[in-house]
């Protein structure tokens, strides 16, 4: 059964192509800095936005039919799976990501939901075997159902905590069964609206315990990939405990959790940071893992989950990825949805082409920045004082406070610090981007 039979396999035609159903910058097997583009980028289809999102917003009902011709719940979800693998094949996407409730319908009970999930996992496993497509990461949707209105691991109700643990356990089992290389925890409602009704310490301790219980279970059943937390500052709760990369890293260290981060561009900007800032914070703390690729609208204060088209952002993102050594178990998952008014099958294809080309161009430009060397050389020279003398001893953490005092007293007034030349460097970046 084909759902996009009028759409061809999308070819690479180069930057001068006028064909909207072609890649201008993404050439999957082209070698960039020693690796094929597909290995640098590791694009993944987001099951929830691509196969499930129907254009519903707070002011209107859906504008897209995502039943894919199905008439019963299981038939609809099997057709979604067939459509997903058809899309991946036509777009040269090697991976996908899912929440448990994306790939199988919820039942009246947890046991029924688990039964549906098992049936769909077998169905998807067969499609994976036939196509060679892989699971980048799985997760559990512990935020949508009314039971999670006050959180999952942070719920004031112990029964909800228990239900969440059981739901995550099952999602972990399915992730292992499908060979996933990652498992993501997004604290969709792990936060608070007001401190007047919140025991913050209890909630944080419980959340840390839930993550430890479920991740330990994952290791016990053979999961060898990375566990990720995905930072987000707000929405749906007023203040979420996974506010940004720095907050999450502090949380992980407090509760002794061996996790990495899944950084989302739109979440970074909602936290008041740039995308590249969050990636750098993760990398310098040894926590860089995976990426949710999207962008927000700077004029709106919520999570718009748009397909990424800002080449400045994708270039600076891929520069951080290259400097971090590239992806290990992670990749670029398009946590993005077409706009409500973009409601045709073609719009899904156009959106993915736009996002993939934006990141492919970003990769090409990031490689050029490194090859050009101007920016890296400037940064190295700016910190050259730490390469010898007192600076070298500071870098090696081999100096006493008394030595520093003696050095400061002997040198008199410190000379003016050399210019940071921000505008020069930004113009250098423009020169590489538009060369």
C-alpha positions in Angstrom: 0.0 0.0 0.0 1.4 3.4 -1.0 0.3 6.7 0.5 2.7 9.0 -1.4 2.7 7.2 -4.7 2.6 10.5 -6.6 5.9 11.5 -4.9 9.1 10.1 -6.4 12.3 9.2 -4.4 13.8 12.6 -3.8 17.1 12.9 -5.7 20.1 15.2 -5.1 20.3 17.6 -8.0 22.7 20.3 -6.7 22.4 23.9 -5.6 21.1 25.2 -8.9 18.1 22.8 -9.1 14.7 24.4 -9.6 12.9 21.1 -8.9 11.1 21.5 -5.6 11.1 17.7 -5.2 14.9 17.5 -5.1 17.7 18.1 -2.7 20.0 21.0 -3.5 22.5 20.4 -0.6 21.8 17.0 0.9 23.8 14.3 -1.0 23.6 11.4 1.4 26.8 9.6 0.3 29.0 12.6 -0.4 32.1 12.7 1.9 32.4 15.7 4.1 35.5 15.8 6.4 36.0 12.1 6.1 32.4 10.8 6.5 29.3 10.5 4.3 26.7 13.2 5.0 24.2 10.7 6.1 26.6 9.6 8.9 27.3 13.2 10.0 23.6 14.2 10.1 21.8 10.9 11.0 18.4 12.3 10.1 15.4 10.8 11.8 11.7 11.0 11.2 9.6 12.2 14.1 6.6 9.8 14.3 4.4 12.1 16.4 4.5 15.2 14.3 4.7 13.5 10.9 2.2 10.7 11.3 0.0 12.0 14.1 -0.2 15.8 14.2 -3.4 16.9 12.4 -3.0 20.7 12.6 -5.0 21.1 15.8 -4.3 24.2 17.8 -5.9 25.9 20.8 -8.3 27.8 18.5 -9.2 25.2 15.9 -9.7 21.6 15.0 -7.5 19.6 12.7 -6.9 20.4 9.1 -5.1 17.2 8.0 -6.4 13.6 8.0 -3.8 11.3 9.5 -5.9 8.1 9.5 -4.2 7.1 6.2 -7.3 5.3 5.1 -7.7 3.2 8.2 -11.1 2.6 9.8 -10.2 0.8 13.1 -7.6 1.9 15.6 -5.1 -0.8 14.8 -5.6 -0.4 11.1 -5.0 3.3 11.4 -1.8 2.7 13.3 -0.5 0.1 10.9 -1.2 2.4 8.0 0.7 5.1 9.8 3.7 2.8 10.1 3.5 1.9 6.4 3.4 5.6 5.5 6.3 6.3 7.8 8.6 3.8 6.1 7.4 5.0 2.7 8.4 8.5 3.6 11.8 7.4 5.0 12.5 5.5 1.8 11.6 8.4 -0.5 13.5 11.0 1.6 16.6 8.9 2.2 16.1 9.1 6.0 17.7 6.2 7.8 16.2 6.6 11.3 12.9 7.3 13.2 11.9 8.2 16.7 8.6 7.6 18.6 6.6 7.9 21.8 4.8 4.7 22.8 1.4 6.3 22.1 2.4 7.5 18.7 2.9 3.9 17.3 0.0 2.1 19.0 -3.4 3.1 20.3 -4.0 3.5 24.0 -6.3 0.9 25.5 -8.8 1.1 28.3 -6.3 -0.4 30.7 -2.5 -0.5 30.8 -2.6 -4.2 29.9 -4.6 -3.4 26.8 -2.2 -0.6 25.9 0.7 -2.9 26.3 -0.9 -5.6 24.1 -1.5 -3.0 21.3 2.1 -1.8 21.7 3.5 -5.4 21.4 1.4 -6.0 18.3 2.6 -2.8 16.6 6.2 -3.4 17.7 6.2 -6.7 15.8 4.7 -5.0 12.8 7.3 -2.2 12.8 10.1 -4.7 13.4 9.1 -6.5 10.2 9.2 -3.2 8.3 12.6 -2.4 9.7 14.0 -5.8 8.6 12.7 -5.3 5.1 13.9 -1.7 4.7 17.0 -1.5 6.8 15.7 1.6 8.7 16.7 2.0 12.3 15.3 3.3 15.5 17.3 6.3 16.8 15.4 6.6 20.1 12.1 5.7 21.8 10.3 7.3 24.7 7.0 7.1 26.7 4.3 9.8 26.5 3.9 10.5 30.2 2.3 14.0 29.7 -0.7 13.8 27.4 -3.3 11.7 29.4 -5.3 13.5 32.2 -3.6 11.2 34.8 -0.4 13.2 34.2 -2.0 16.6 34.7 0.3 17.2 37.7 3.3 15.4 36.3 4.4 11.8 36.1 7.5 11.3 38.3 6.7 14.5 40.1 3.0 13.8 40.6 1.7 14.3 44.2 -0.1 10.9 43.7 1.9 7.8 44.3 -0.4 5.8 42.0 0.5 8.1 39.1 4.2 7.6 39.8 3.7 3.8 39.7 1.7 4.0 36.4 4.4 6.1 34.8 7.1 3.7 35.9 5.2 0.8 34.4 4.6 2.7 31.2 8.2 3.7 30.9 9.2 0.1 31.6 7.2 -1.1 28.6 8.4 1.7 26.3 12.0 0.7 27.3 11.3 -2.9 26.4 10.0 -1.9 23.0 13.0 0.4 22.4 15.3 -2.5 23.1 13.3 -4.9 21.0 13.6 -2.5 18.0 17.3 -1.9 18.5 17.1 1.7 19.6 20.4 3.4 20.3 18.8 6.0 22.6 16.0 6.5 25.1 14.7 10.0 25.8 13.0 11.4 28.9 11.1 14.7 28.3 9.6 16.0 31.5 6.5 17.3 29.7 4.7 18.1 33.0 7.6 17.6 35.4 7.4 21.1 36.9 5.0 23.4 38.7 2.5 26.2 38.3 2.8 27.7 41.8 5.0 27.0 44.8 2.0 27.5 47.0 1.0 23.9 46.4 4.4 22.3 45.6 6.9 20.3 47.6 9.8 20.9 45.3 12.3 18.7 47.1 9.8 15.7 47.2 9.1 16.2 43.4 12.8 16.4 42.5 13.8 13.4 44.6 10.9 11.3 43.2 11.9 12.3 39.6 15.5 11.4 40.2 14.4 8.0 41.6 12.1 7.3 38.7 14.9 8.0 36.2 17.3 5.7 38.2 14.7 2.9 38.5 13.8 2.9 34.8 17.3 3.4 33.4 18.7 0.7 35.7 16.0 -1.6 34.3 16.9 -0.7 30.8 20.5 -1.8 31.4 19.3 -5.0 33.0 17.4 -6.0 29.8 20.4 -5.2 27.5 20.0 -1.6 26.5 23.5 -0.4 25.6 22.7 3.0 24.2 22.4 6.5 25.7 19.7 7.8 28.0 18.8 11.4 27.3 17.0 14.2 29.1 15.5 16.9 26.8 15.7 20.4 28.5 12.8 22.8 28.2 12.1 25.8 30.4 8.3 26.1 30.3 5.1 24.9 28.4 3.1 23.0 29.3 4.0 23.9 33.0 5.0 27.4 34.0 8.4 26.3 35.3 9.8 22.9 34.3 12.5 21.2 36.3 14.6 20.5 33.1 14.8 24.3 32.4 18.0 24.3 30.3 21.2 22.3 29.7 23.0 23.7 32.8 20.0 23.0 35.0 19.7 19.4 33.8 23.4 18.8 34.2 23.2 19.9 37.8 20.2 17.6 38.3 22.0 14.6 36.8 25.1 15.2 39.0 23.0 15.5 42.1 21.2 12.2 41.5 24.2 10.4 40.0 22.6 9.6 36.7 24.7 8.6 33.7 22.6 10.5 31.1 23.3 12.8 28.2 21.2 15.6 26.7 18.9 15.7 23.7 19.0 19.4 22.8 16.1 21.0 20.9 16.6 24.3 19.1 13.1 25.7 20.0 13.5 24.8 23.6 16.9 26.6 23.7 15.4 29.8 22.5 12.4 29.6 24.9 15.0 29.4 27.7 16.6 32.6 26.5 19.6 30.9 25.0 20.8 30.2 21.5 20.8 26.7 20.0 24.5 26.7 19.8 24.9 27.8 23.4 22.9 24.8 24.7 25.0 22.5 22.5 28.2 24.0 23.8 27.1 23.7 27.4 26.3 20.0 26.8 29.5 19.3 25.0 31.9 20.9 27.5 30.2 19.0 30.3 30.5 15.6 28.5 26.8 15.4 28.0 26.3 16.1 24.2 24.0 13.3 22.9 21.3 14.0 20.3 19.4 16.8 18.7 15.7 17.7 18.1 16.0 19.7 14.9 13.5 22.5 14.6 13.2 26.3 15.1 10.8 28.7 16.8 9.3 32.0 15.8 11.2 34.8 17.6 7.9 36.9 17.7 6.0 34.2 19.5 6.6 33.0 23.1 5.7 29.4 22.7 7.0 26.1 21.2 6.1 26.4 17.5 8.1 23.4 16.3 8.7 24.7 12.8 10.9 22.9 10.3 14.4 24.4 10.4 15.3 26.8 7.6 17.7 29.3 9.3 21.1 28.5 7.8 22.9 30.6 10.3 21.4 28.4 13.1 22.1 25.1 11.3 25.6 26.1 10.5 26.5 27.1 14.1 24.7 23.9 15.3 26.8 21.7 13.0 29.9 23.6 13.9 29.3 22.5 17.5 28.5 18.9 16.5 31.8 18.7 14.5 33.8 20.2 17.3 32.2 17.7 19.7 33.4 14.8 17.6 30.0 14.1 15.9 27.1 11.9 16.9 27.7 8.6 18.6 24.3 7.2 19.4 22.4 10.4 18.7 21.3 12.1 15.5 19.1 14.9 14.1 15.4 14.1 14.8 13.0 16.5 13.1 10.8 17.4 16.0 8.9 19.7 13.7 5.5 19.8 12.1 4.1 21.5 9.0 2.1 24.6 9.6 -1.6 24.3 10.2 -2.3 25.7 6.7 0.2 23.3 5.1 -2.1 20.4 5.1 -1.3 18.2 2.0 0.9 15.2 1.6 3.2 17.2 -0.6 3.7 19.7 2.2 5.2 17.0 4.4 7.7 16.2 1.7 8.5 19.9 1.1 9.0 20.5 4.8 11.4 17.6 5.2 13.4 18.6 2.1 13.7 22.2 3.5 14.9 21.0 6.9 17.3 18.4 5.5 18.7 20.8 3.0 19.1 23.5 5.7 21.2 21.1 7.8 23.1 19.8 4.9 24.1 23.3 3.9 24.9 24.0 7.6 27.2 21.0 7.6 28.9 22.1 4.4 29.5 25.6 5.8 30.6 24.4 9.2 33.2 22.2 7.5 34.3 25.3 5.6 34.6 27.4 8.8 36.9 24.7 10.3 38.9 24.4 7.1 39.2 28.2 6.8 40.7 28.3 10.3 40.3 32.1 10.8 37.8 31.9 13.7 39.6 29.0 15.5 43.0 30.7 15.1 41.5 33.9 16.6 40.1 32.1 19.6 43.4 30.2 20.2 45.3 33.5 20.0 42.9 35.2 22.4 43.8 32.7 25.1 47.5 32.4 24.2 48.5 33.8 27.6 47.5 30.5 29.1 50.1 28.6 27.0 53.2 29.7 29.0 54.3 31.3 32.2 51.8 32.0 34.9 49.0 31.3 32.5 50.2 27.8 31.8 50.5 27.1 35.5 46.8 28.3 35.9 45.7 26.0 33.1 47.5 23.1 34.8 46.0 24.1 38.2 49.5 24.0 39.5 49.8 27.5 41.1 49.2 28.7 44.7 47.3 31.8 45.6 50.5 33.2 47.0 52.2 32.8 43.7 49.3 34.6 41.9 49.5 37.4 44.5 53.3 37.8 43.9 52.8 37.9 40.2 50.1 40.5 40.4 52.2 42.7 42.8 55.2 42.5 40.5 53.5 43.4 37.2 52.0 46.7 38.2 48.9 47.8 36.2 47.4 45.2 33.9 47.6 46.2 30.3 44.3 46.8 28.4 42.8 43.5 27.3 43.0 43.0 23.5 39.8 43.5 21.5 37.3 40.6 21.1 36.6 41.8 17.5 33.1 40.4 17.5 32.0 42.4 14.4 35.1 41.2 12.5 34.3 37.6 13.4 30.7 37.9 12.4 31.7 39.4 9.1 34.2 36.5 8.6 31.3 34.1 9.2 29.2 36.0 6.6 32.1 35.7 4.1 32.2 31.9 4.5 28.4 31.5 4.4 28.0 33.5 1.3 31.1 32.7 -0.6 
